[in-house]
Amino acid sequence: MTRFARRMAHMQATAEVVRYLFESMTDPQTISFGGGAPAREALPVEQVHEIASEVLTRDRRGMQALQYGNPAGLPDLRQAVIERLLAPKGLHASQENVLIVGGGIESLNLVCQLYLDPGDVILVESPTFVHAVQAFQLLEARCIACQTDEHGLVLEDVEARIRQYSPKMIYVIPTFQNPSGRTMSLERRRALAELGSRYDLMILEDDPYCELRYSGEALPPIKFFDQTGHTLYVNSFSKIFSPGARLGYIFTEENIQRKLYEVKTATNSHTNLVTQILCAEFFNRGLFEPHLQRVCEIHRERRDVLMDCLQSMLPAQTRYVHPDGGLFTWVELPGQVDTTAMLVEAVAQKVAYVPGREFFVEGQPSRNNCMRLSYGNVTPEKIRVGMQRLAGVIDSWL
Ligand SMILES: Cc1ncc(COP(=O)(O)O)c(C=O)c1O
């Protein structure tokens, strides 16, 4: 059999966990806190149906939807990004600064193709997002983990690793982080942007949860503090519109955009125009803001129910994050419980989660007694039942 490319060897372990999780999510009897999906009740099915039947016609945008398009993306979707998503964050952009891509993961792939050679070092948070690590490994980058605490990346540790490894890039999810649910403080955002400039390395800021805020004050992104074009801001429409639409965007300086345009063209010409049009029309018709409010209400209730359950059902010494938004919380069980081993028992009891170990980069210290719980796509009733099951499993393991 023809040998697979060398880079595939790095990917096996993570890919298997992801497959296992998706399988447990499809068993209707299992209550899964595993995946990172938003609430199915929050998907704008009726509105998208109405838009599609109105605009995907021969005399409206049907031809445009089915023809080739601009690699940079649809102008009215880019305009919506500029005015409705970037401007409220204090980020000022023109069409030349925005590239529409096929979801958040594609942004990471494009940016890494642009900057990373095999063996280049990328610093990541510990813990961090599994799929991002897969994307970095696919390009044979070397991921080095940096310490985090309740305010995000510990910058003294980041600076020490910059000196030790001369990284090309730092990957960071500053708001309602995946997997921890934590948010990086304002001071650290500013300081991280400065580190990028001072050491001439790129900060890859991935911010797909920032709009999903249920409590507390919104913070400006790291990009807001970038004076030298060393921060790349990437975001996704998956949690605020639809993950199935596969849409995201990258905001950077024009000279970087010109290069990304070349990478995008070579990768897949341009992003799906059918979904770009549906999404652009969603914004153009003023549907986005009320939809986002509803999305936040649905998820806020789920977060509150989960927090109640964590407090009332799990052992008193359990530590967990109270997230101000997003879809995740991070639970640290007392003692030496190995949450990877415990998952087999949990799945037998029809409840699933992601073991903490999966979010730590291979070869770096990991925390085996942790787990990520995702509450986005579990109804409040099911959260209660699922947490009772999980509490039972944890009790028996302690
Ligand atoms: C931190 C982070 N970045 C990117 C993504 C990818 O989003 P998309 O569905 O747009 O590919 C996710 C999705 O879970 C995520 O958690």
Ligand as a Chemical Component Dictionary entry (heavy atoms), coordinates in Angstrom:
data_LIG
# 
_chem_comp.id                   LIG 
_chem_comp.type                 NON-POLYMER 
_chem_comp.pdbx_formal_charge   0 
_chem_comp.three_letter_code    LIG 
# 
loop_
_chem_comp_atom.comp_id 
_chem_comp_atom.atom_id 
_chem_comp_atom.alt_atom_id 
_chem_comp_atom.type_symbol 
_chem_comp_atom.charge 
_chem_comp_atom.model_Cartn_x 
_chem_comp_atom.model_Cartn_y 
_chem_comp_atom.model_Cartn_z 
_chem_comp_atom.pdbx_ordinal 
LIG C1 C1 C 0 -11.684 27.887 19.275 1  
LIG C2 C2 C 0 -12.345 27.450 18.030 2  
LIG N1 N1 N 0 -11.881 27.869 16.863 3  
LIG C3 C3 C 0 -12.438 27.509 15.698 4  
LIG C4 C4 C 0 -13.529 26.664 15.689 5  
LIG C5 C5 C 0 -14.029 26.210 14.373 6  
LIG O1 O1 O 0 -15.173 26.719 14.009 7  
LIG P1 P1 P 0 -15.801 26.382 12.573 8  
LIG O2 O2 O 0 -17.003 25.571 12.869 9  
LIG O3 O3 O 0 -16.149 27.706 12.046 10 
LIG O4 O4 O 0 -14.807 25.661 11.742 11 
LIG C6 C6 C 0 -14.067 26.193 16.885 12 
LIG C7 C7 C 0 -15.205 25.305 16.868 13 
LIG O5 O5 O 0 -15.571 24.623 17.772 14 
LIG C8 C8 C 0 -13.439 26.586 18.087 15 
LIG O6 O6 O 0 -13.861 26.154 19.274 16 
# 
loop_
_chem_comp_bond.comp_id 
_chem_comp_bond.atom_id_1 
_chem_comp_bond.atom_id_2 
_chem_comp_bond.value_order 
_chem_comp_bond.pdbx_ordinal 
LIG C1 C2 SING 1  
LIG C2 N1 SING 2  
LIG C2 C8 DOUB 3  
LIG N1 C3 DOUB 4  
LIG C3 C4 SING 5  
LIG C4 C5 SING 6  
LIG C4 C6 DOUB 7  
LIG C5 O1 SING 8  
LIG O1 P1 SING 9  
LIG P1 O2 DOUB 10 
LIG P1 O3 SING 11 
LIG P1 O4 SING 12 
LIG C6 C7 SING 13 
LIG C6 C8 SING 14 
LIG C7 O5 DOUB 15 
LIG C8 O6 SING 16 
# 
